[in-house]
Amino acid sequence: MTQSSANAMKVQLRTDLRAAMKERRAGEVRLLRALVAAIDHAEAPPMSAGPVVQHDFHSGSAEILRLGLGEADIRDLLVGEIGEREQAALEFDRLGLEDQAEAMRAEALIVRRYLK
């Protein structure tokens, strides 16, 4: 996966999100929104420690470039999302909450679809 394939994955996630919304698959919608948000968050540039500068928002001067995620970045992010869900499933199992554990495992399987 290159920079363009990372962008293709984001497009695919957003396309799948729209399809899940149309088909009223609430659990998948929630998961895909979380994945899109995680990628958007990872693309946010770090906050500078300098003084806050006021911008004229109509001029476009407030726009900043987002970080471009590459193949390894997207893969690491998705692997982390899978790991979080698998860890949550183990904890739910430990607490005897089988339904929640199964839901976490199902989410992890959905995320795995994007690790092609």
VENNOR-V55011 format. One record per helix or strand of 3 or more residues. SS is the DSSP state (A for helix, B for strand). FROM is the first residue (numbers start at 1). TO is the last residue. If there is no record, write none. Layout:
# VENNOR-V55011
ss=SS from=FROM to=TO
ss=SS from=FROM to=TO
This chain:
# VENNOR-V55011
ss=A from=3 to=22
ss=A from=26 to=43
ss=A from=71 to=94
ss=A from=98 to=115
